[in-house]
Amino acid sequence: EGDFSAGEILAVIARHGAATGIITLAPELPGGMDLVRRFVAAGHRVSLGHTGATYDEARAAIAAGVHHATHLFNRMSSLTSRSPGVVGAVLESDAVAAEIICDGCHVHPALMSLAIRMKTARRMMAITDGTAGSGLPVGSRTRLGGQEIIVTERTAELADGTLAGSILTMDAAFNEPVLIIKTAWGGKSLHTDFRSPSAGPYQLSSFQIENYPKQEGHSIPKDFKQWRVEKSQATGVYYRLMIEHVKE
């Protein structure tokens, strides 16, 4: 249904396979698991997303080669006490790297903290999920697919108030020097880095391992802008979100 048929989409992927990076799909749909195996065998990175799969269906997809999750927590079956859903399968698996929308609206900071602690920074990627409204003034109107969206102070919405994507830009996501998430970690600090999804899962460099000790008293840099310049030059990483865990 829509502007493109499934056959047309598959034909485009087949013609431009080398230029096709991440493919997001719902494995529970008819033929979904066959597509997972087909794309994995072709060397594509397959991602769980926009899916209502059960926990078991998500686990089966991961076992078949899925190593990515599109905007964790959003547009996927959620985690409950008796039904872990796609979220539970993704958080549980060390084989899956997950994206997370860092606008403070799509995902509650407490869940961001939980995901980071469970999966570590090496398997988390910061994204904007930005729409055509990103960077536009509040009240601006643009389109997402065939629907009109309105830019609000924090998000993009449909006329009825339904959340319709982000207005976040990458610079806005990471210009905030420190996101403080208060926990009961005994005052210990955890400084972690995010990369854009195009960079793939993050690996800590020897420089970072040496300079980001997880110890009490590890303070927030006084001159964050200079700190970012120096660390960017040393590590090759520009975008960075520091999560500072502090005790009440």
Disulfide bonds with the S-S distance in Angstrom:
none
